[in-house]
């Protein structure tokens, strides 16, 4: 059985060494990159199942590395770890397709759980890509609804017809609308 291959992108040597040790002991094959450039170089040379990415790196920052990796391999699972744990940064990373966002410091159990969950998504295979596209579309609709009061009003009044001008895939409109309403119902109660 092939070992899961993880790229750890972290410039703090104490954290990268600890992650290397924890993940190796857990049975993973681990490569460590201390810069964004080194991470991209390794990504081009080797096959990884998961990337653990710090955002604040010398040279190319972690967010740009995630952007480039996701352009080439959208199904790549990414867990973001950072000491700069603000909500807008977390949202940006998740919009780029990161699976999870862990603010530092995190526990061994937290990183192991995040990895297990991300690998479940990774193992979903090619069907995951369609799900990722739908997730991005839902985020785009929610973002637009938050910024555009007329669109929000149309969405509430017209339902999925308000999405007619959006370029969405297949039945994604109906699924998005159900998602939005379920989310709103949860917030109302």
N, C-alpha and C positions, 0 to 999 in steps of 0.2 A: 504494500500500500504506500502510495506517494505521500510524503510529508507535506503539510501546509507550509508554504513559503511566504514569510512576512518581511516587508521592508519597513524598518523603523527609521524615521527621518527626525532626528533630534540632535541639536548642537550642544546640549548640556551633557558632558561626558558621564557624570554620575547617573543621570536619568537613563541615558542610552545603555550604559553598562547594566543597570538594574533591570531594564526591560529585556535586554538580551539574555540575562541570566534567568529571569522569571519565565520567559517564553520558551527558551531552550529546554528548561526543566519540564515545561508543560508539553514538550514533544514537537514544538514547531522548529522549522528551519528559519534562521533569522539572519538578515543582512542589515547593517547599520550605515546610514549616511548622515554626515554632520552638516551638510550644506544642501541647498536646493539643487545646485548643479550636480553634485555627487548622486543625489537621489534620482534625478532624471537620467543620468548616465547608467546607473544600475538598472533602472526601469527599462531602458533600451536593450540591455544585454541579457537580462534574466526574466523568467516568468514568475510573477508574484500573484498570490491569491488575495493579499490584503496589504494595505499601507497604513501605518500608524504615523500621523503627520503632525509635527509641531508647526505652528504657523509663523513664529518669529525665528527666522534663520538668517545667517549672513548670506549676502548675495541675493539670489532668487528666493523670495519668501515662500512659505508653505502653501499659501492660498494660490499663488501662481503655479506651483508644482501640481496641486490638485486640479486646477483648471486644465493644464496641459495633459495630464494623465487621463482625465475624463474625456478630453477631446479624442484621444487615441484609443482609449479602452473604457467606454462608458459603464461597462459592467463591473469595473474594478471597485472593490469595497474599500472605503477609507474611514478610519477613525481619527478624528482630530483631537489632539491633546495640546493644551496651551495654558500658559499662566495669565494670558490676556483674555479672560473669560467674560466678555461682554455679550449681551444679547444680539446686537447687530452683527457681530463677527460670527457668532454661532449660526445665526440665520443665513448669512452669506455662505458659510461652509456647507450647510445642509442644502441650500439651493443649488450649489455646485454638484451635489450628489453624495456628500459625505454621509455615512450611515449613522454616525454618532459623534458627539462632542463631549469630551471629558475635560473639565477644568483641572489644572494642577493645584494641589497635589491630589492624586487619586490612589486608591488602594489596589493591591494585587487582584482582589476579587472583582473590583469594578472593571479593570482592564480585561481580565479573563472573560467576564460576562459579556462585555462589549464585543470582544473578538468572536465568541461563540455565536452571538446574535448576528453579527455581520457575515460570518461564514455560512450561516443558514441561508441568508439572502443570496450569497455568492453561489451556493449549491443549487439555487433555484434555476440556474442556467439561462438559456436564451429567452425564456418567458419573462425574466426579470427586466429585460430591456424595455418591453412594452409597458410594464408597471412603472419604470423610471420615467418614461415619457409622460405617462398619465399624471404622475406625481408632480412633474414640472409644470404641466398644464394647470393642475389644480392650484399650485402655488401662484402661477401667473394670474389666474382668475381671482384668487383671494387678494393678491397684491393690488390688482386693478380696482377691485371693489373697495378696498380700503382707501385708495387715492382718488377715486372718481365717484362722487356722490350720485351722479346721474346714472352711471352704470350700475351702482348698487341698487338704486331705485328700480331700474329696468329689470334687473335680475330678480328682485323680489316680486315685481308685478308680472313679468312675462315668463319667468322661469327659464327653461333652457332656450327659448326663442331669443333671449338677450345674448346668447352665446353664438348666434348664427353668423355674425361677422368674424368671430374668432376662427382661426384655422386650427381646428382640433381633429384628432384622428377618430374615425368611426363613431362608435357609440360613447366616446369619452365624455361628450357633453352631458348626457344623462347621468353617467356615473359621477361626474364632477358635481352636478347639481345635487344629487343625493348626498354626496360627501359634505357639501357646504351646508345643506339643511341639517344633517345629523350633527355636524359640529356646532351649528347655531343652537340647536335644541339642547345640547349638553351645556352650553354656556348660559342658556336661559334658566336652567334649573339649578 
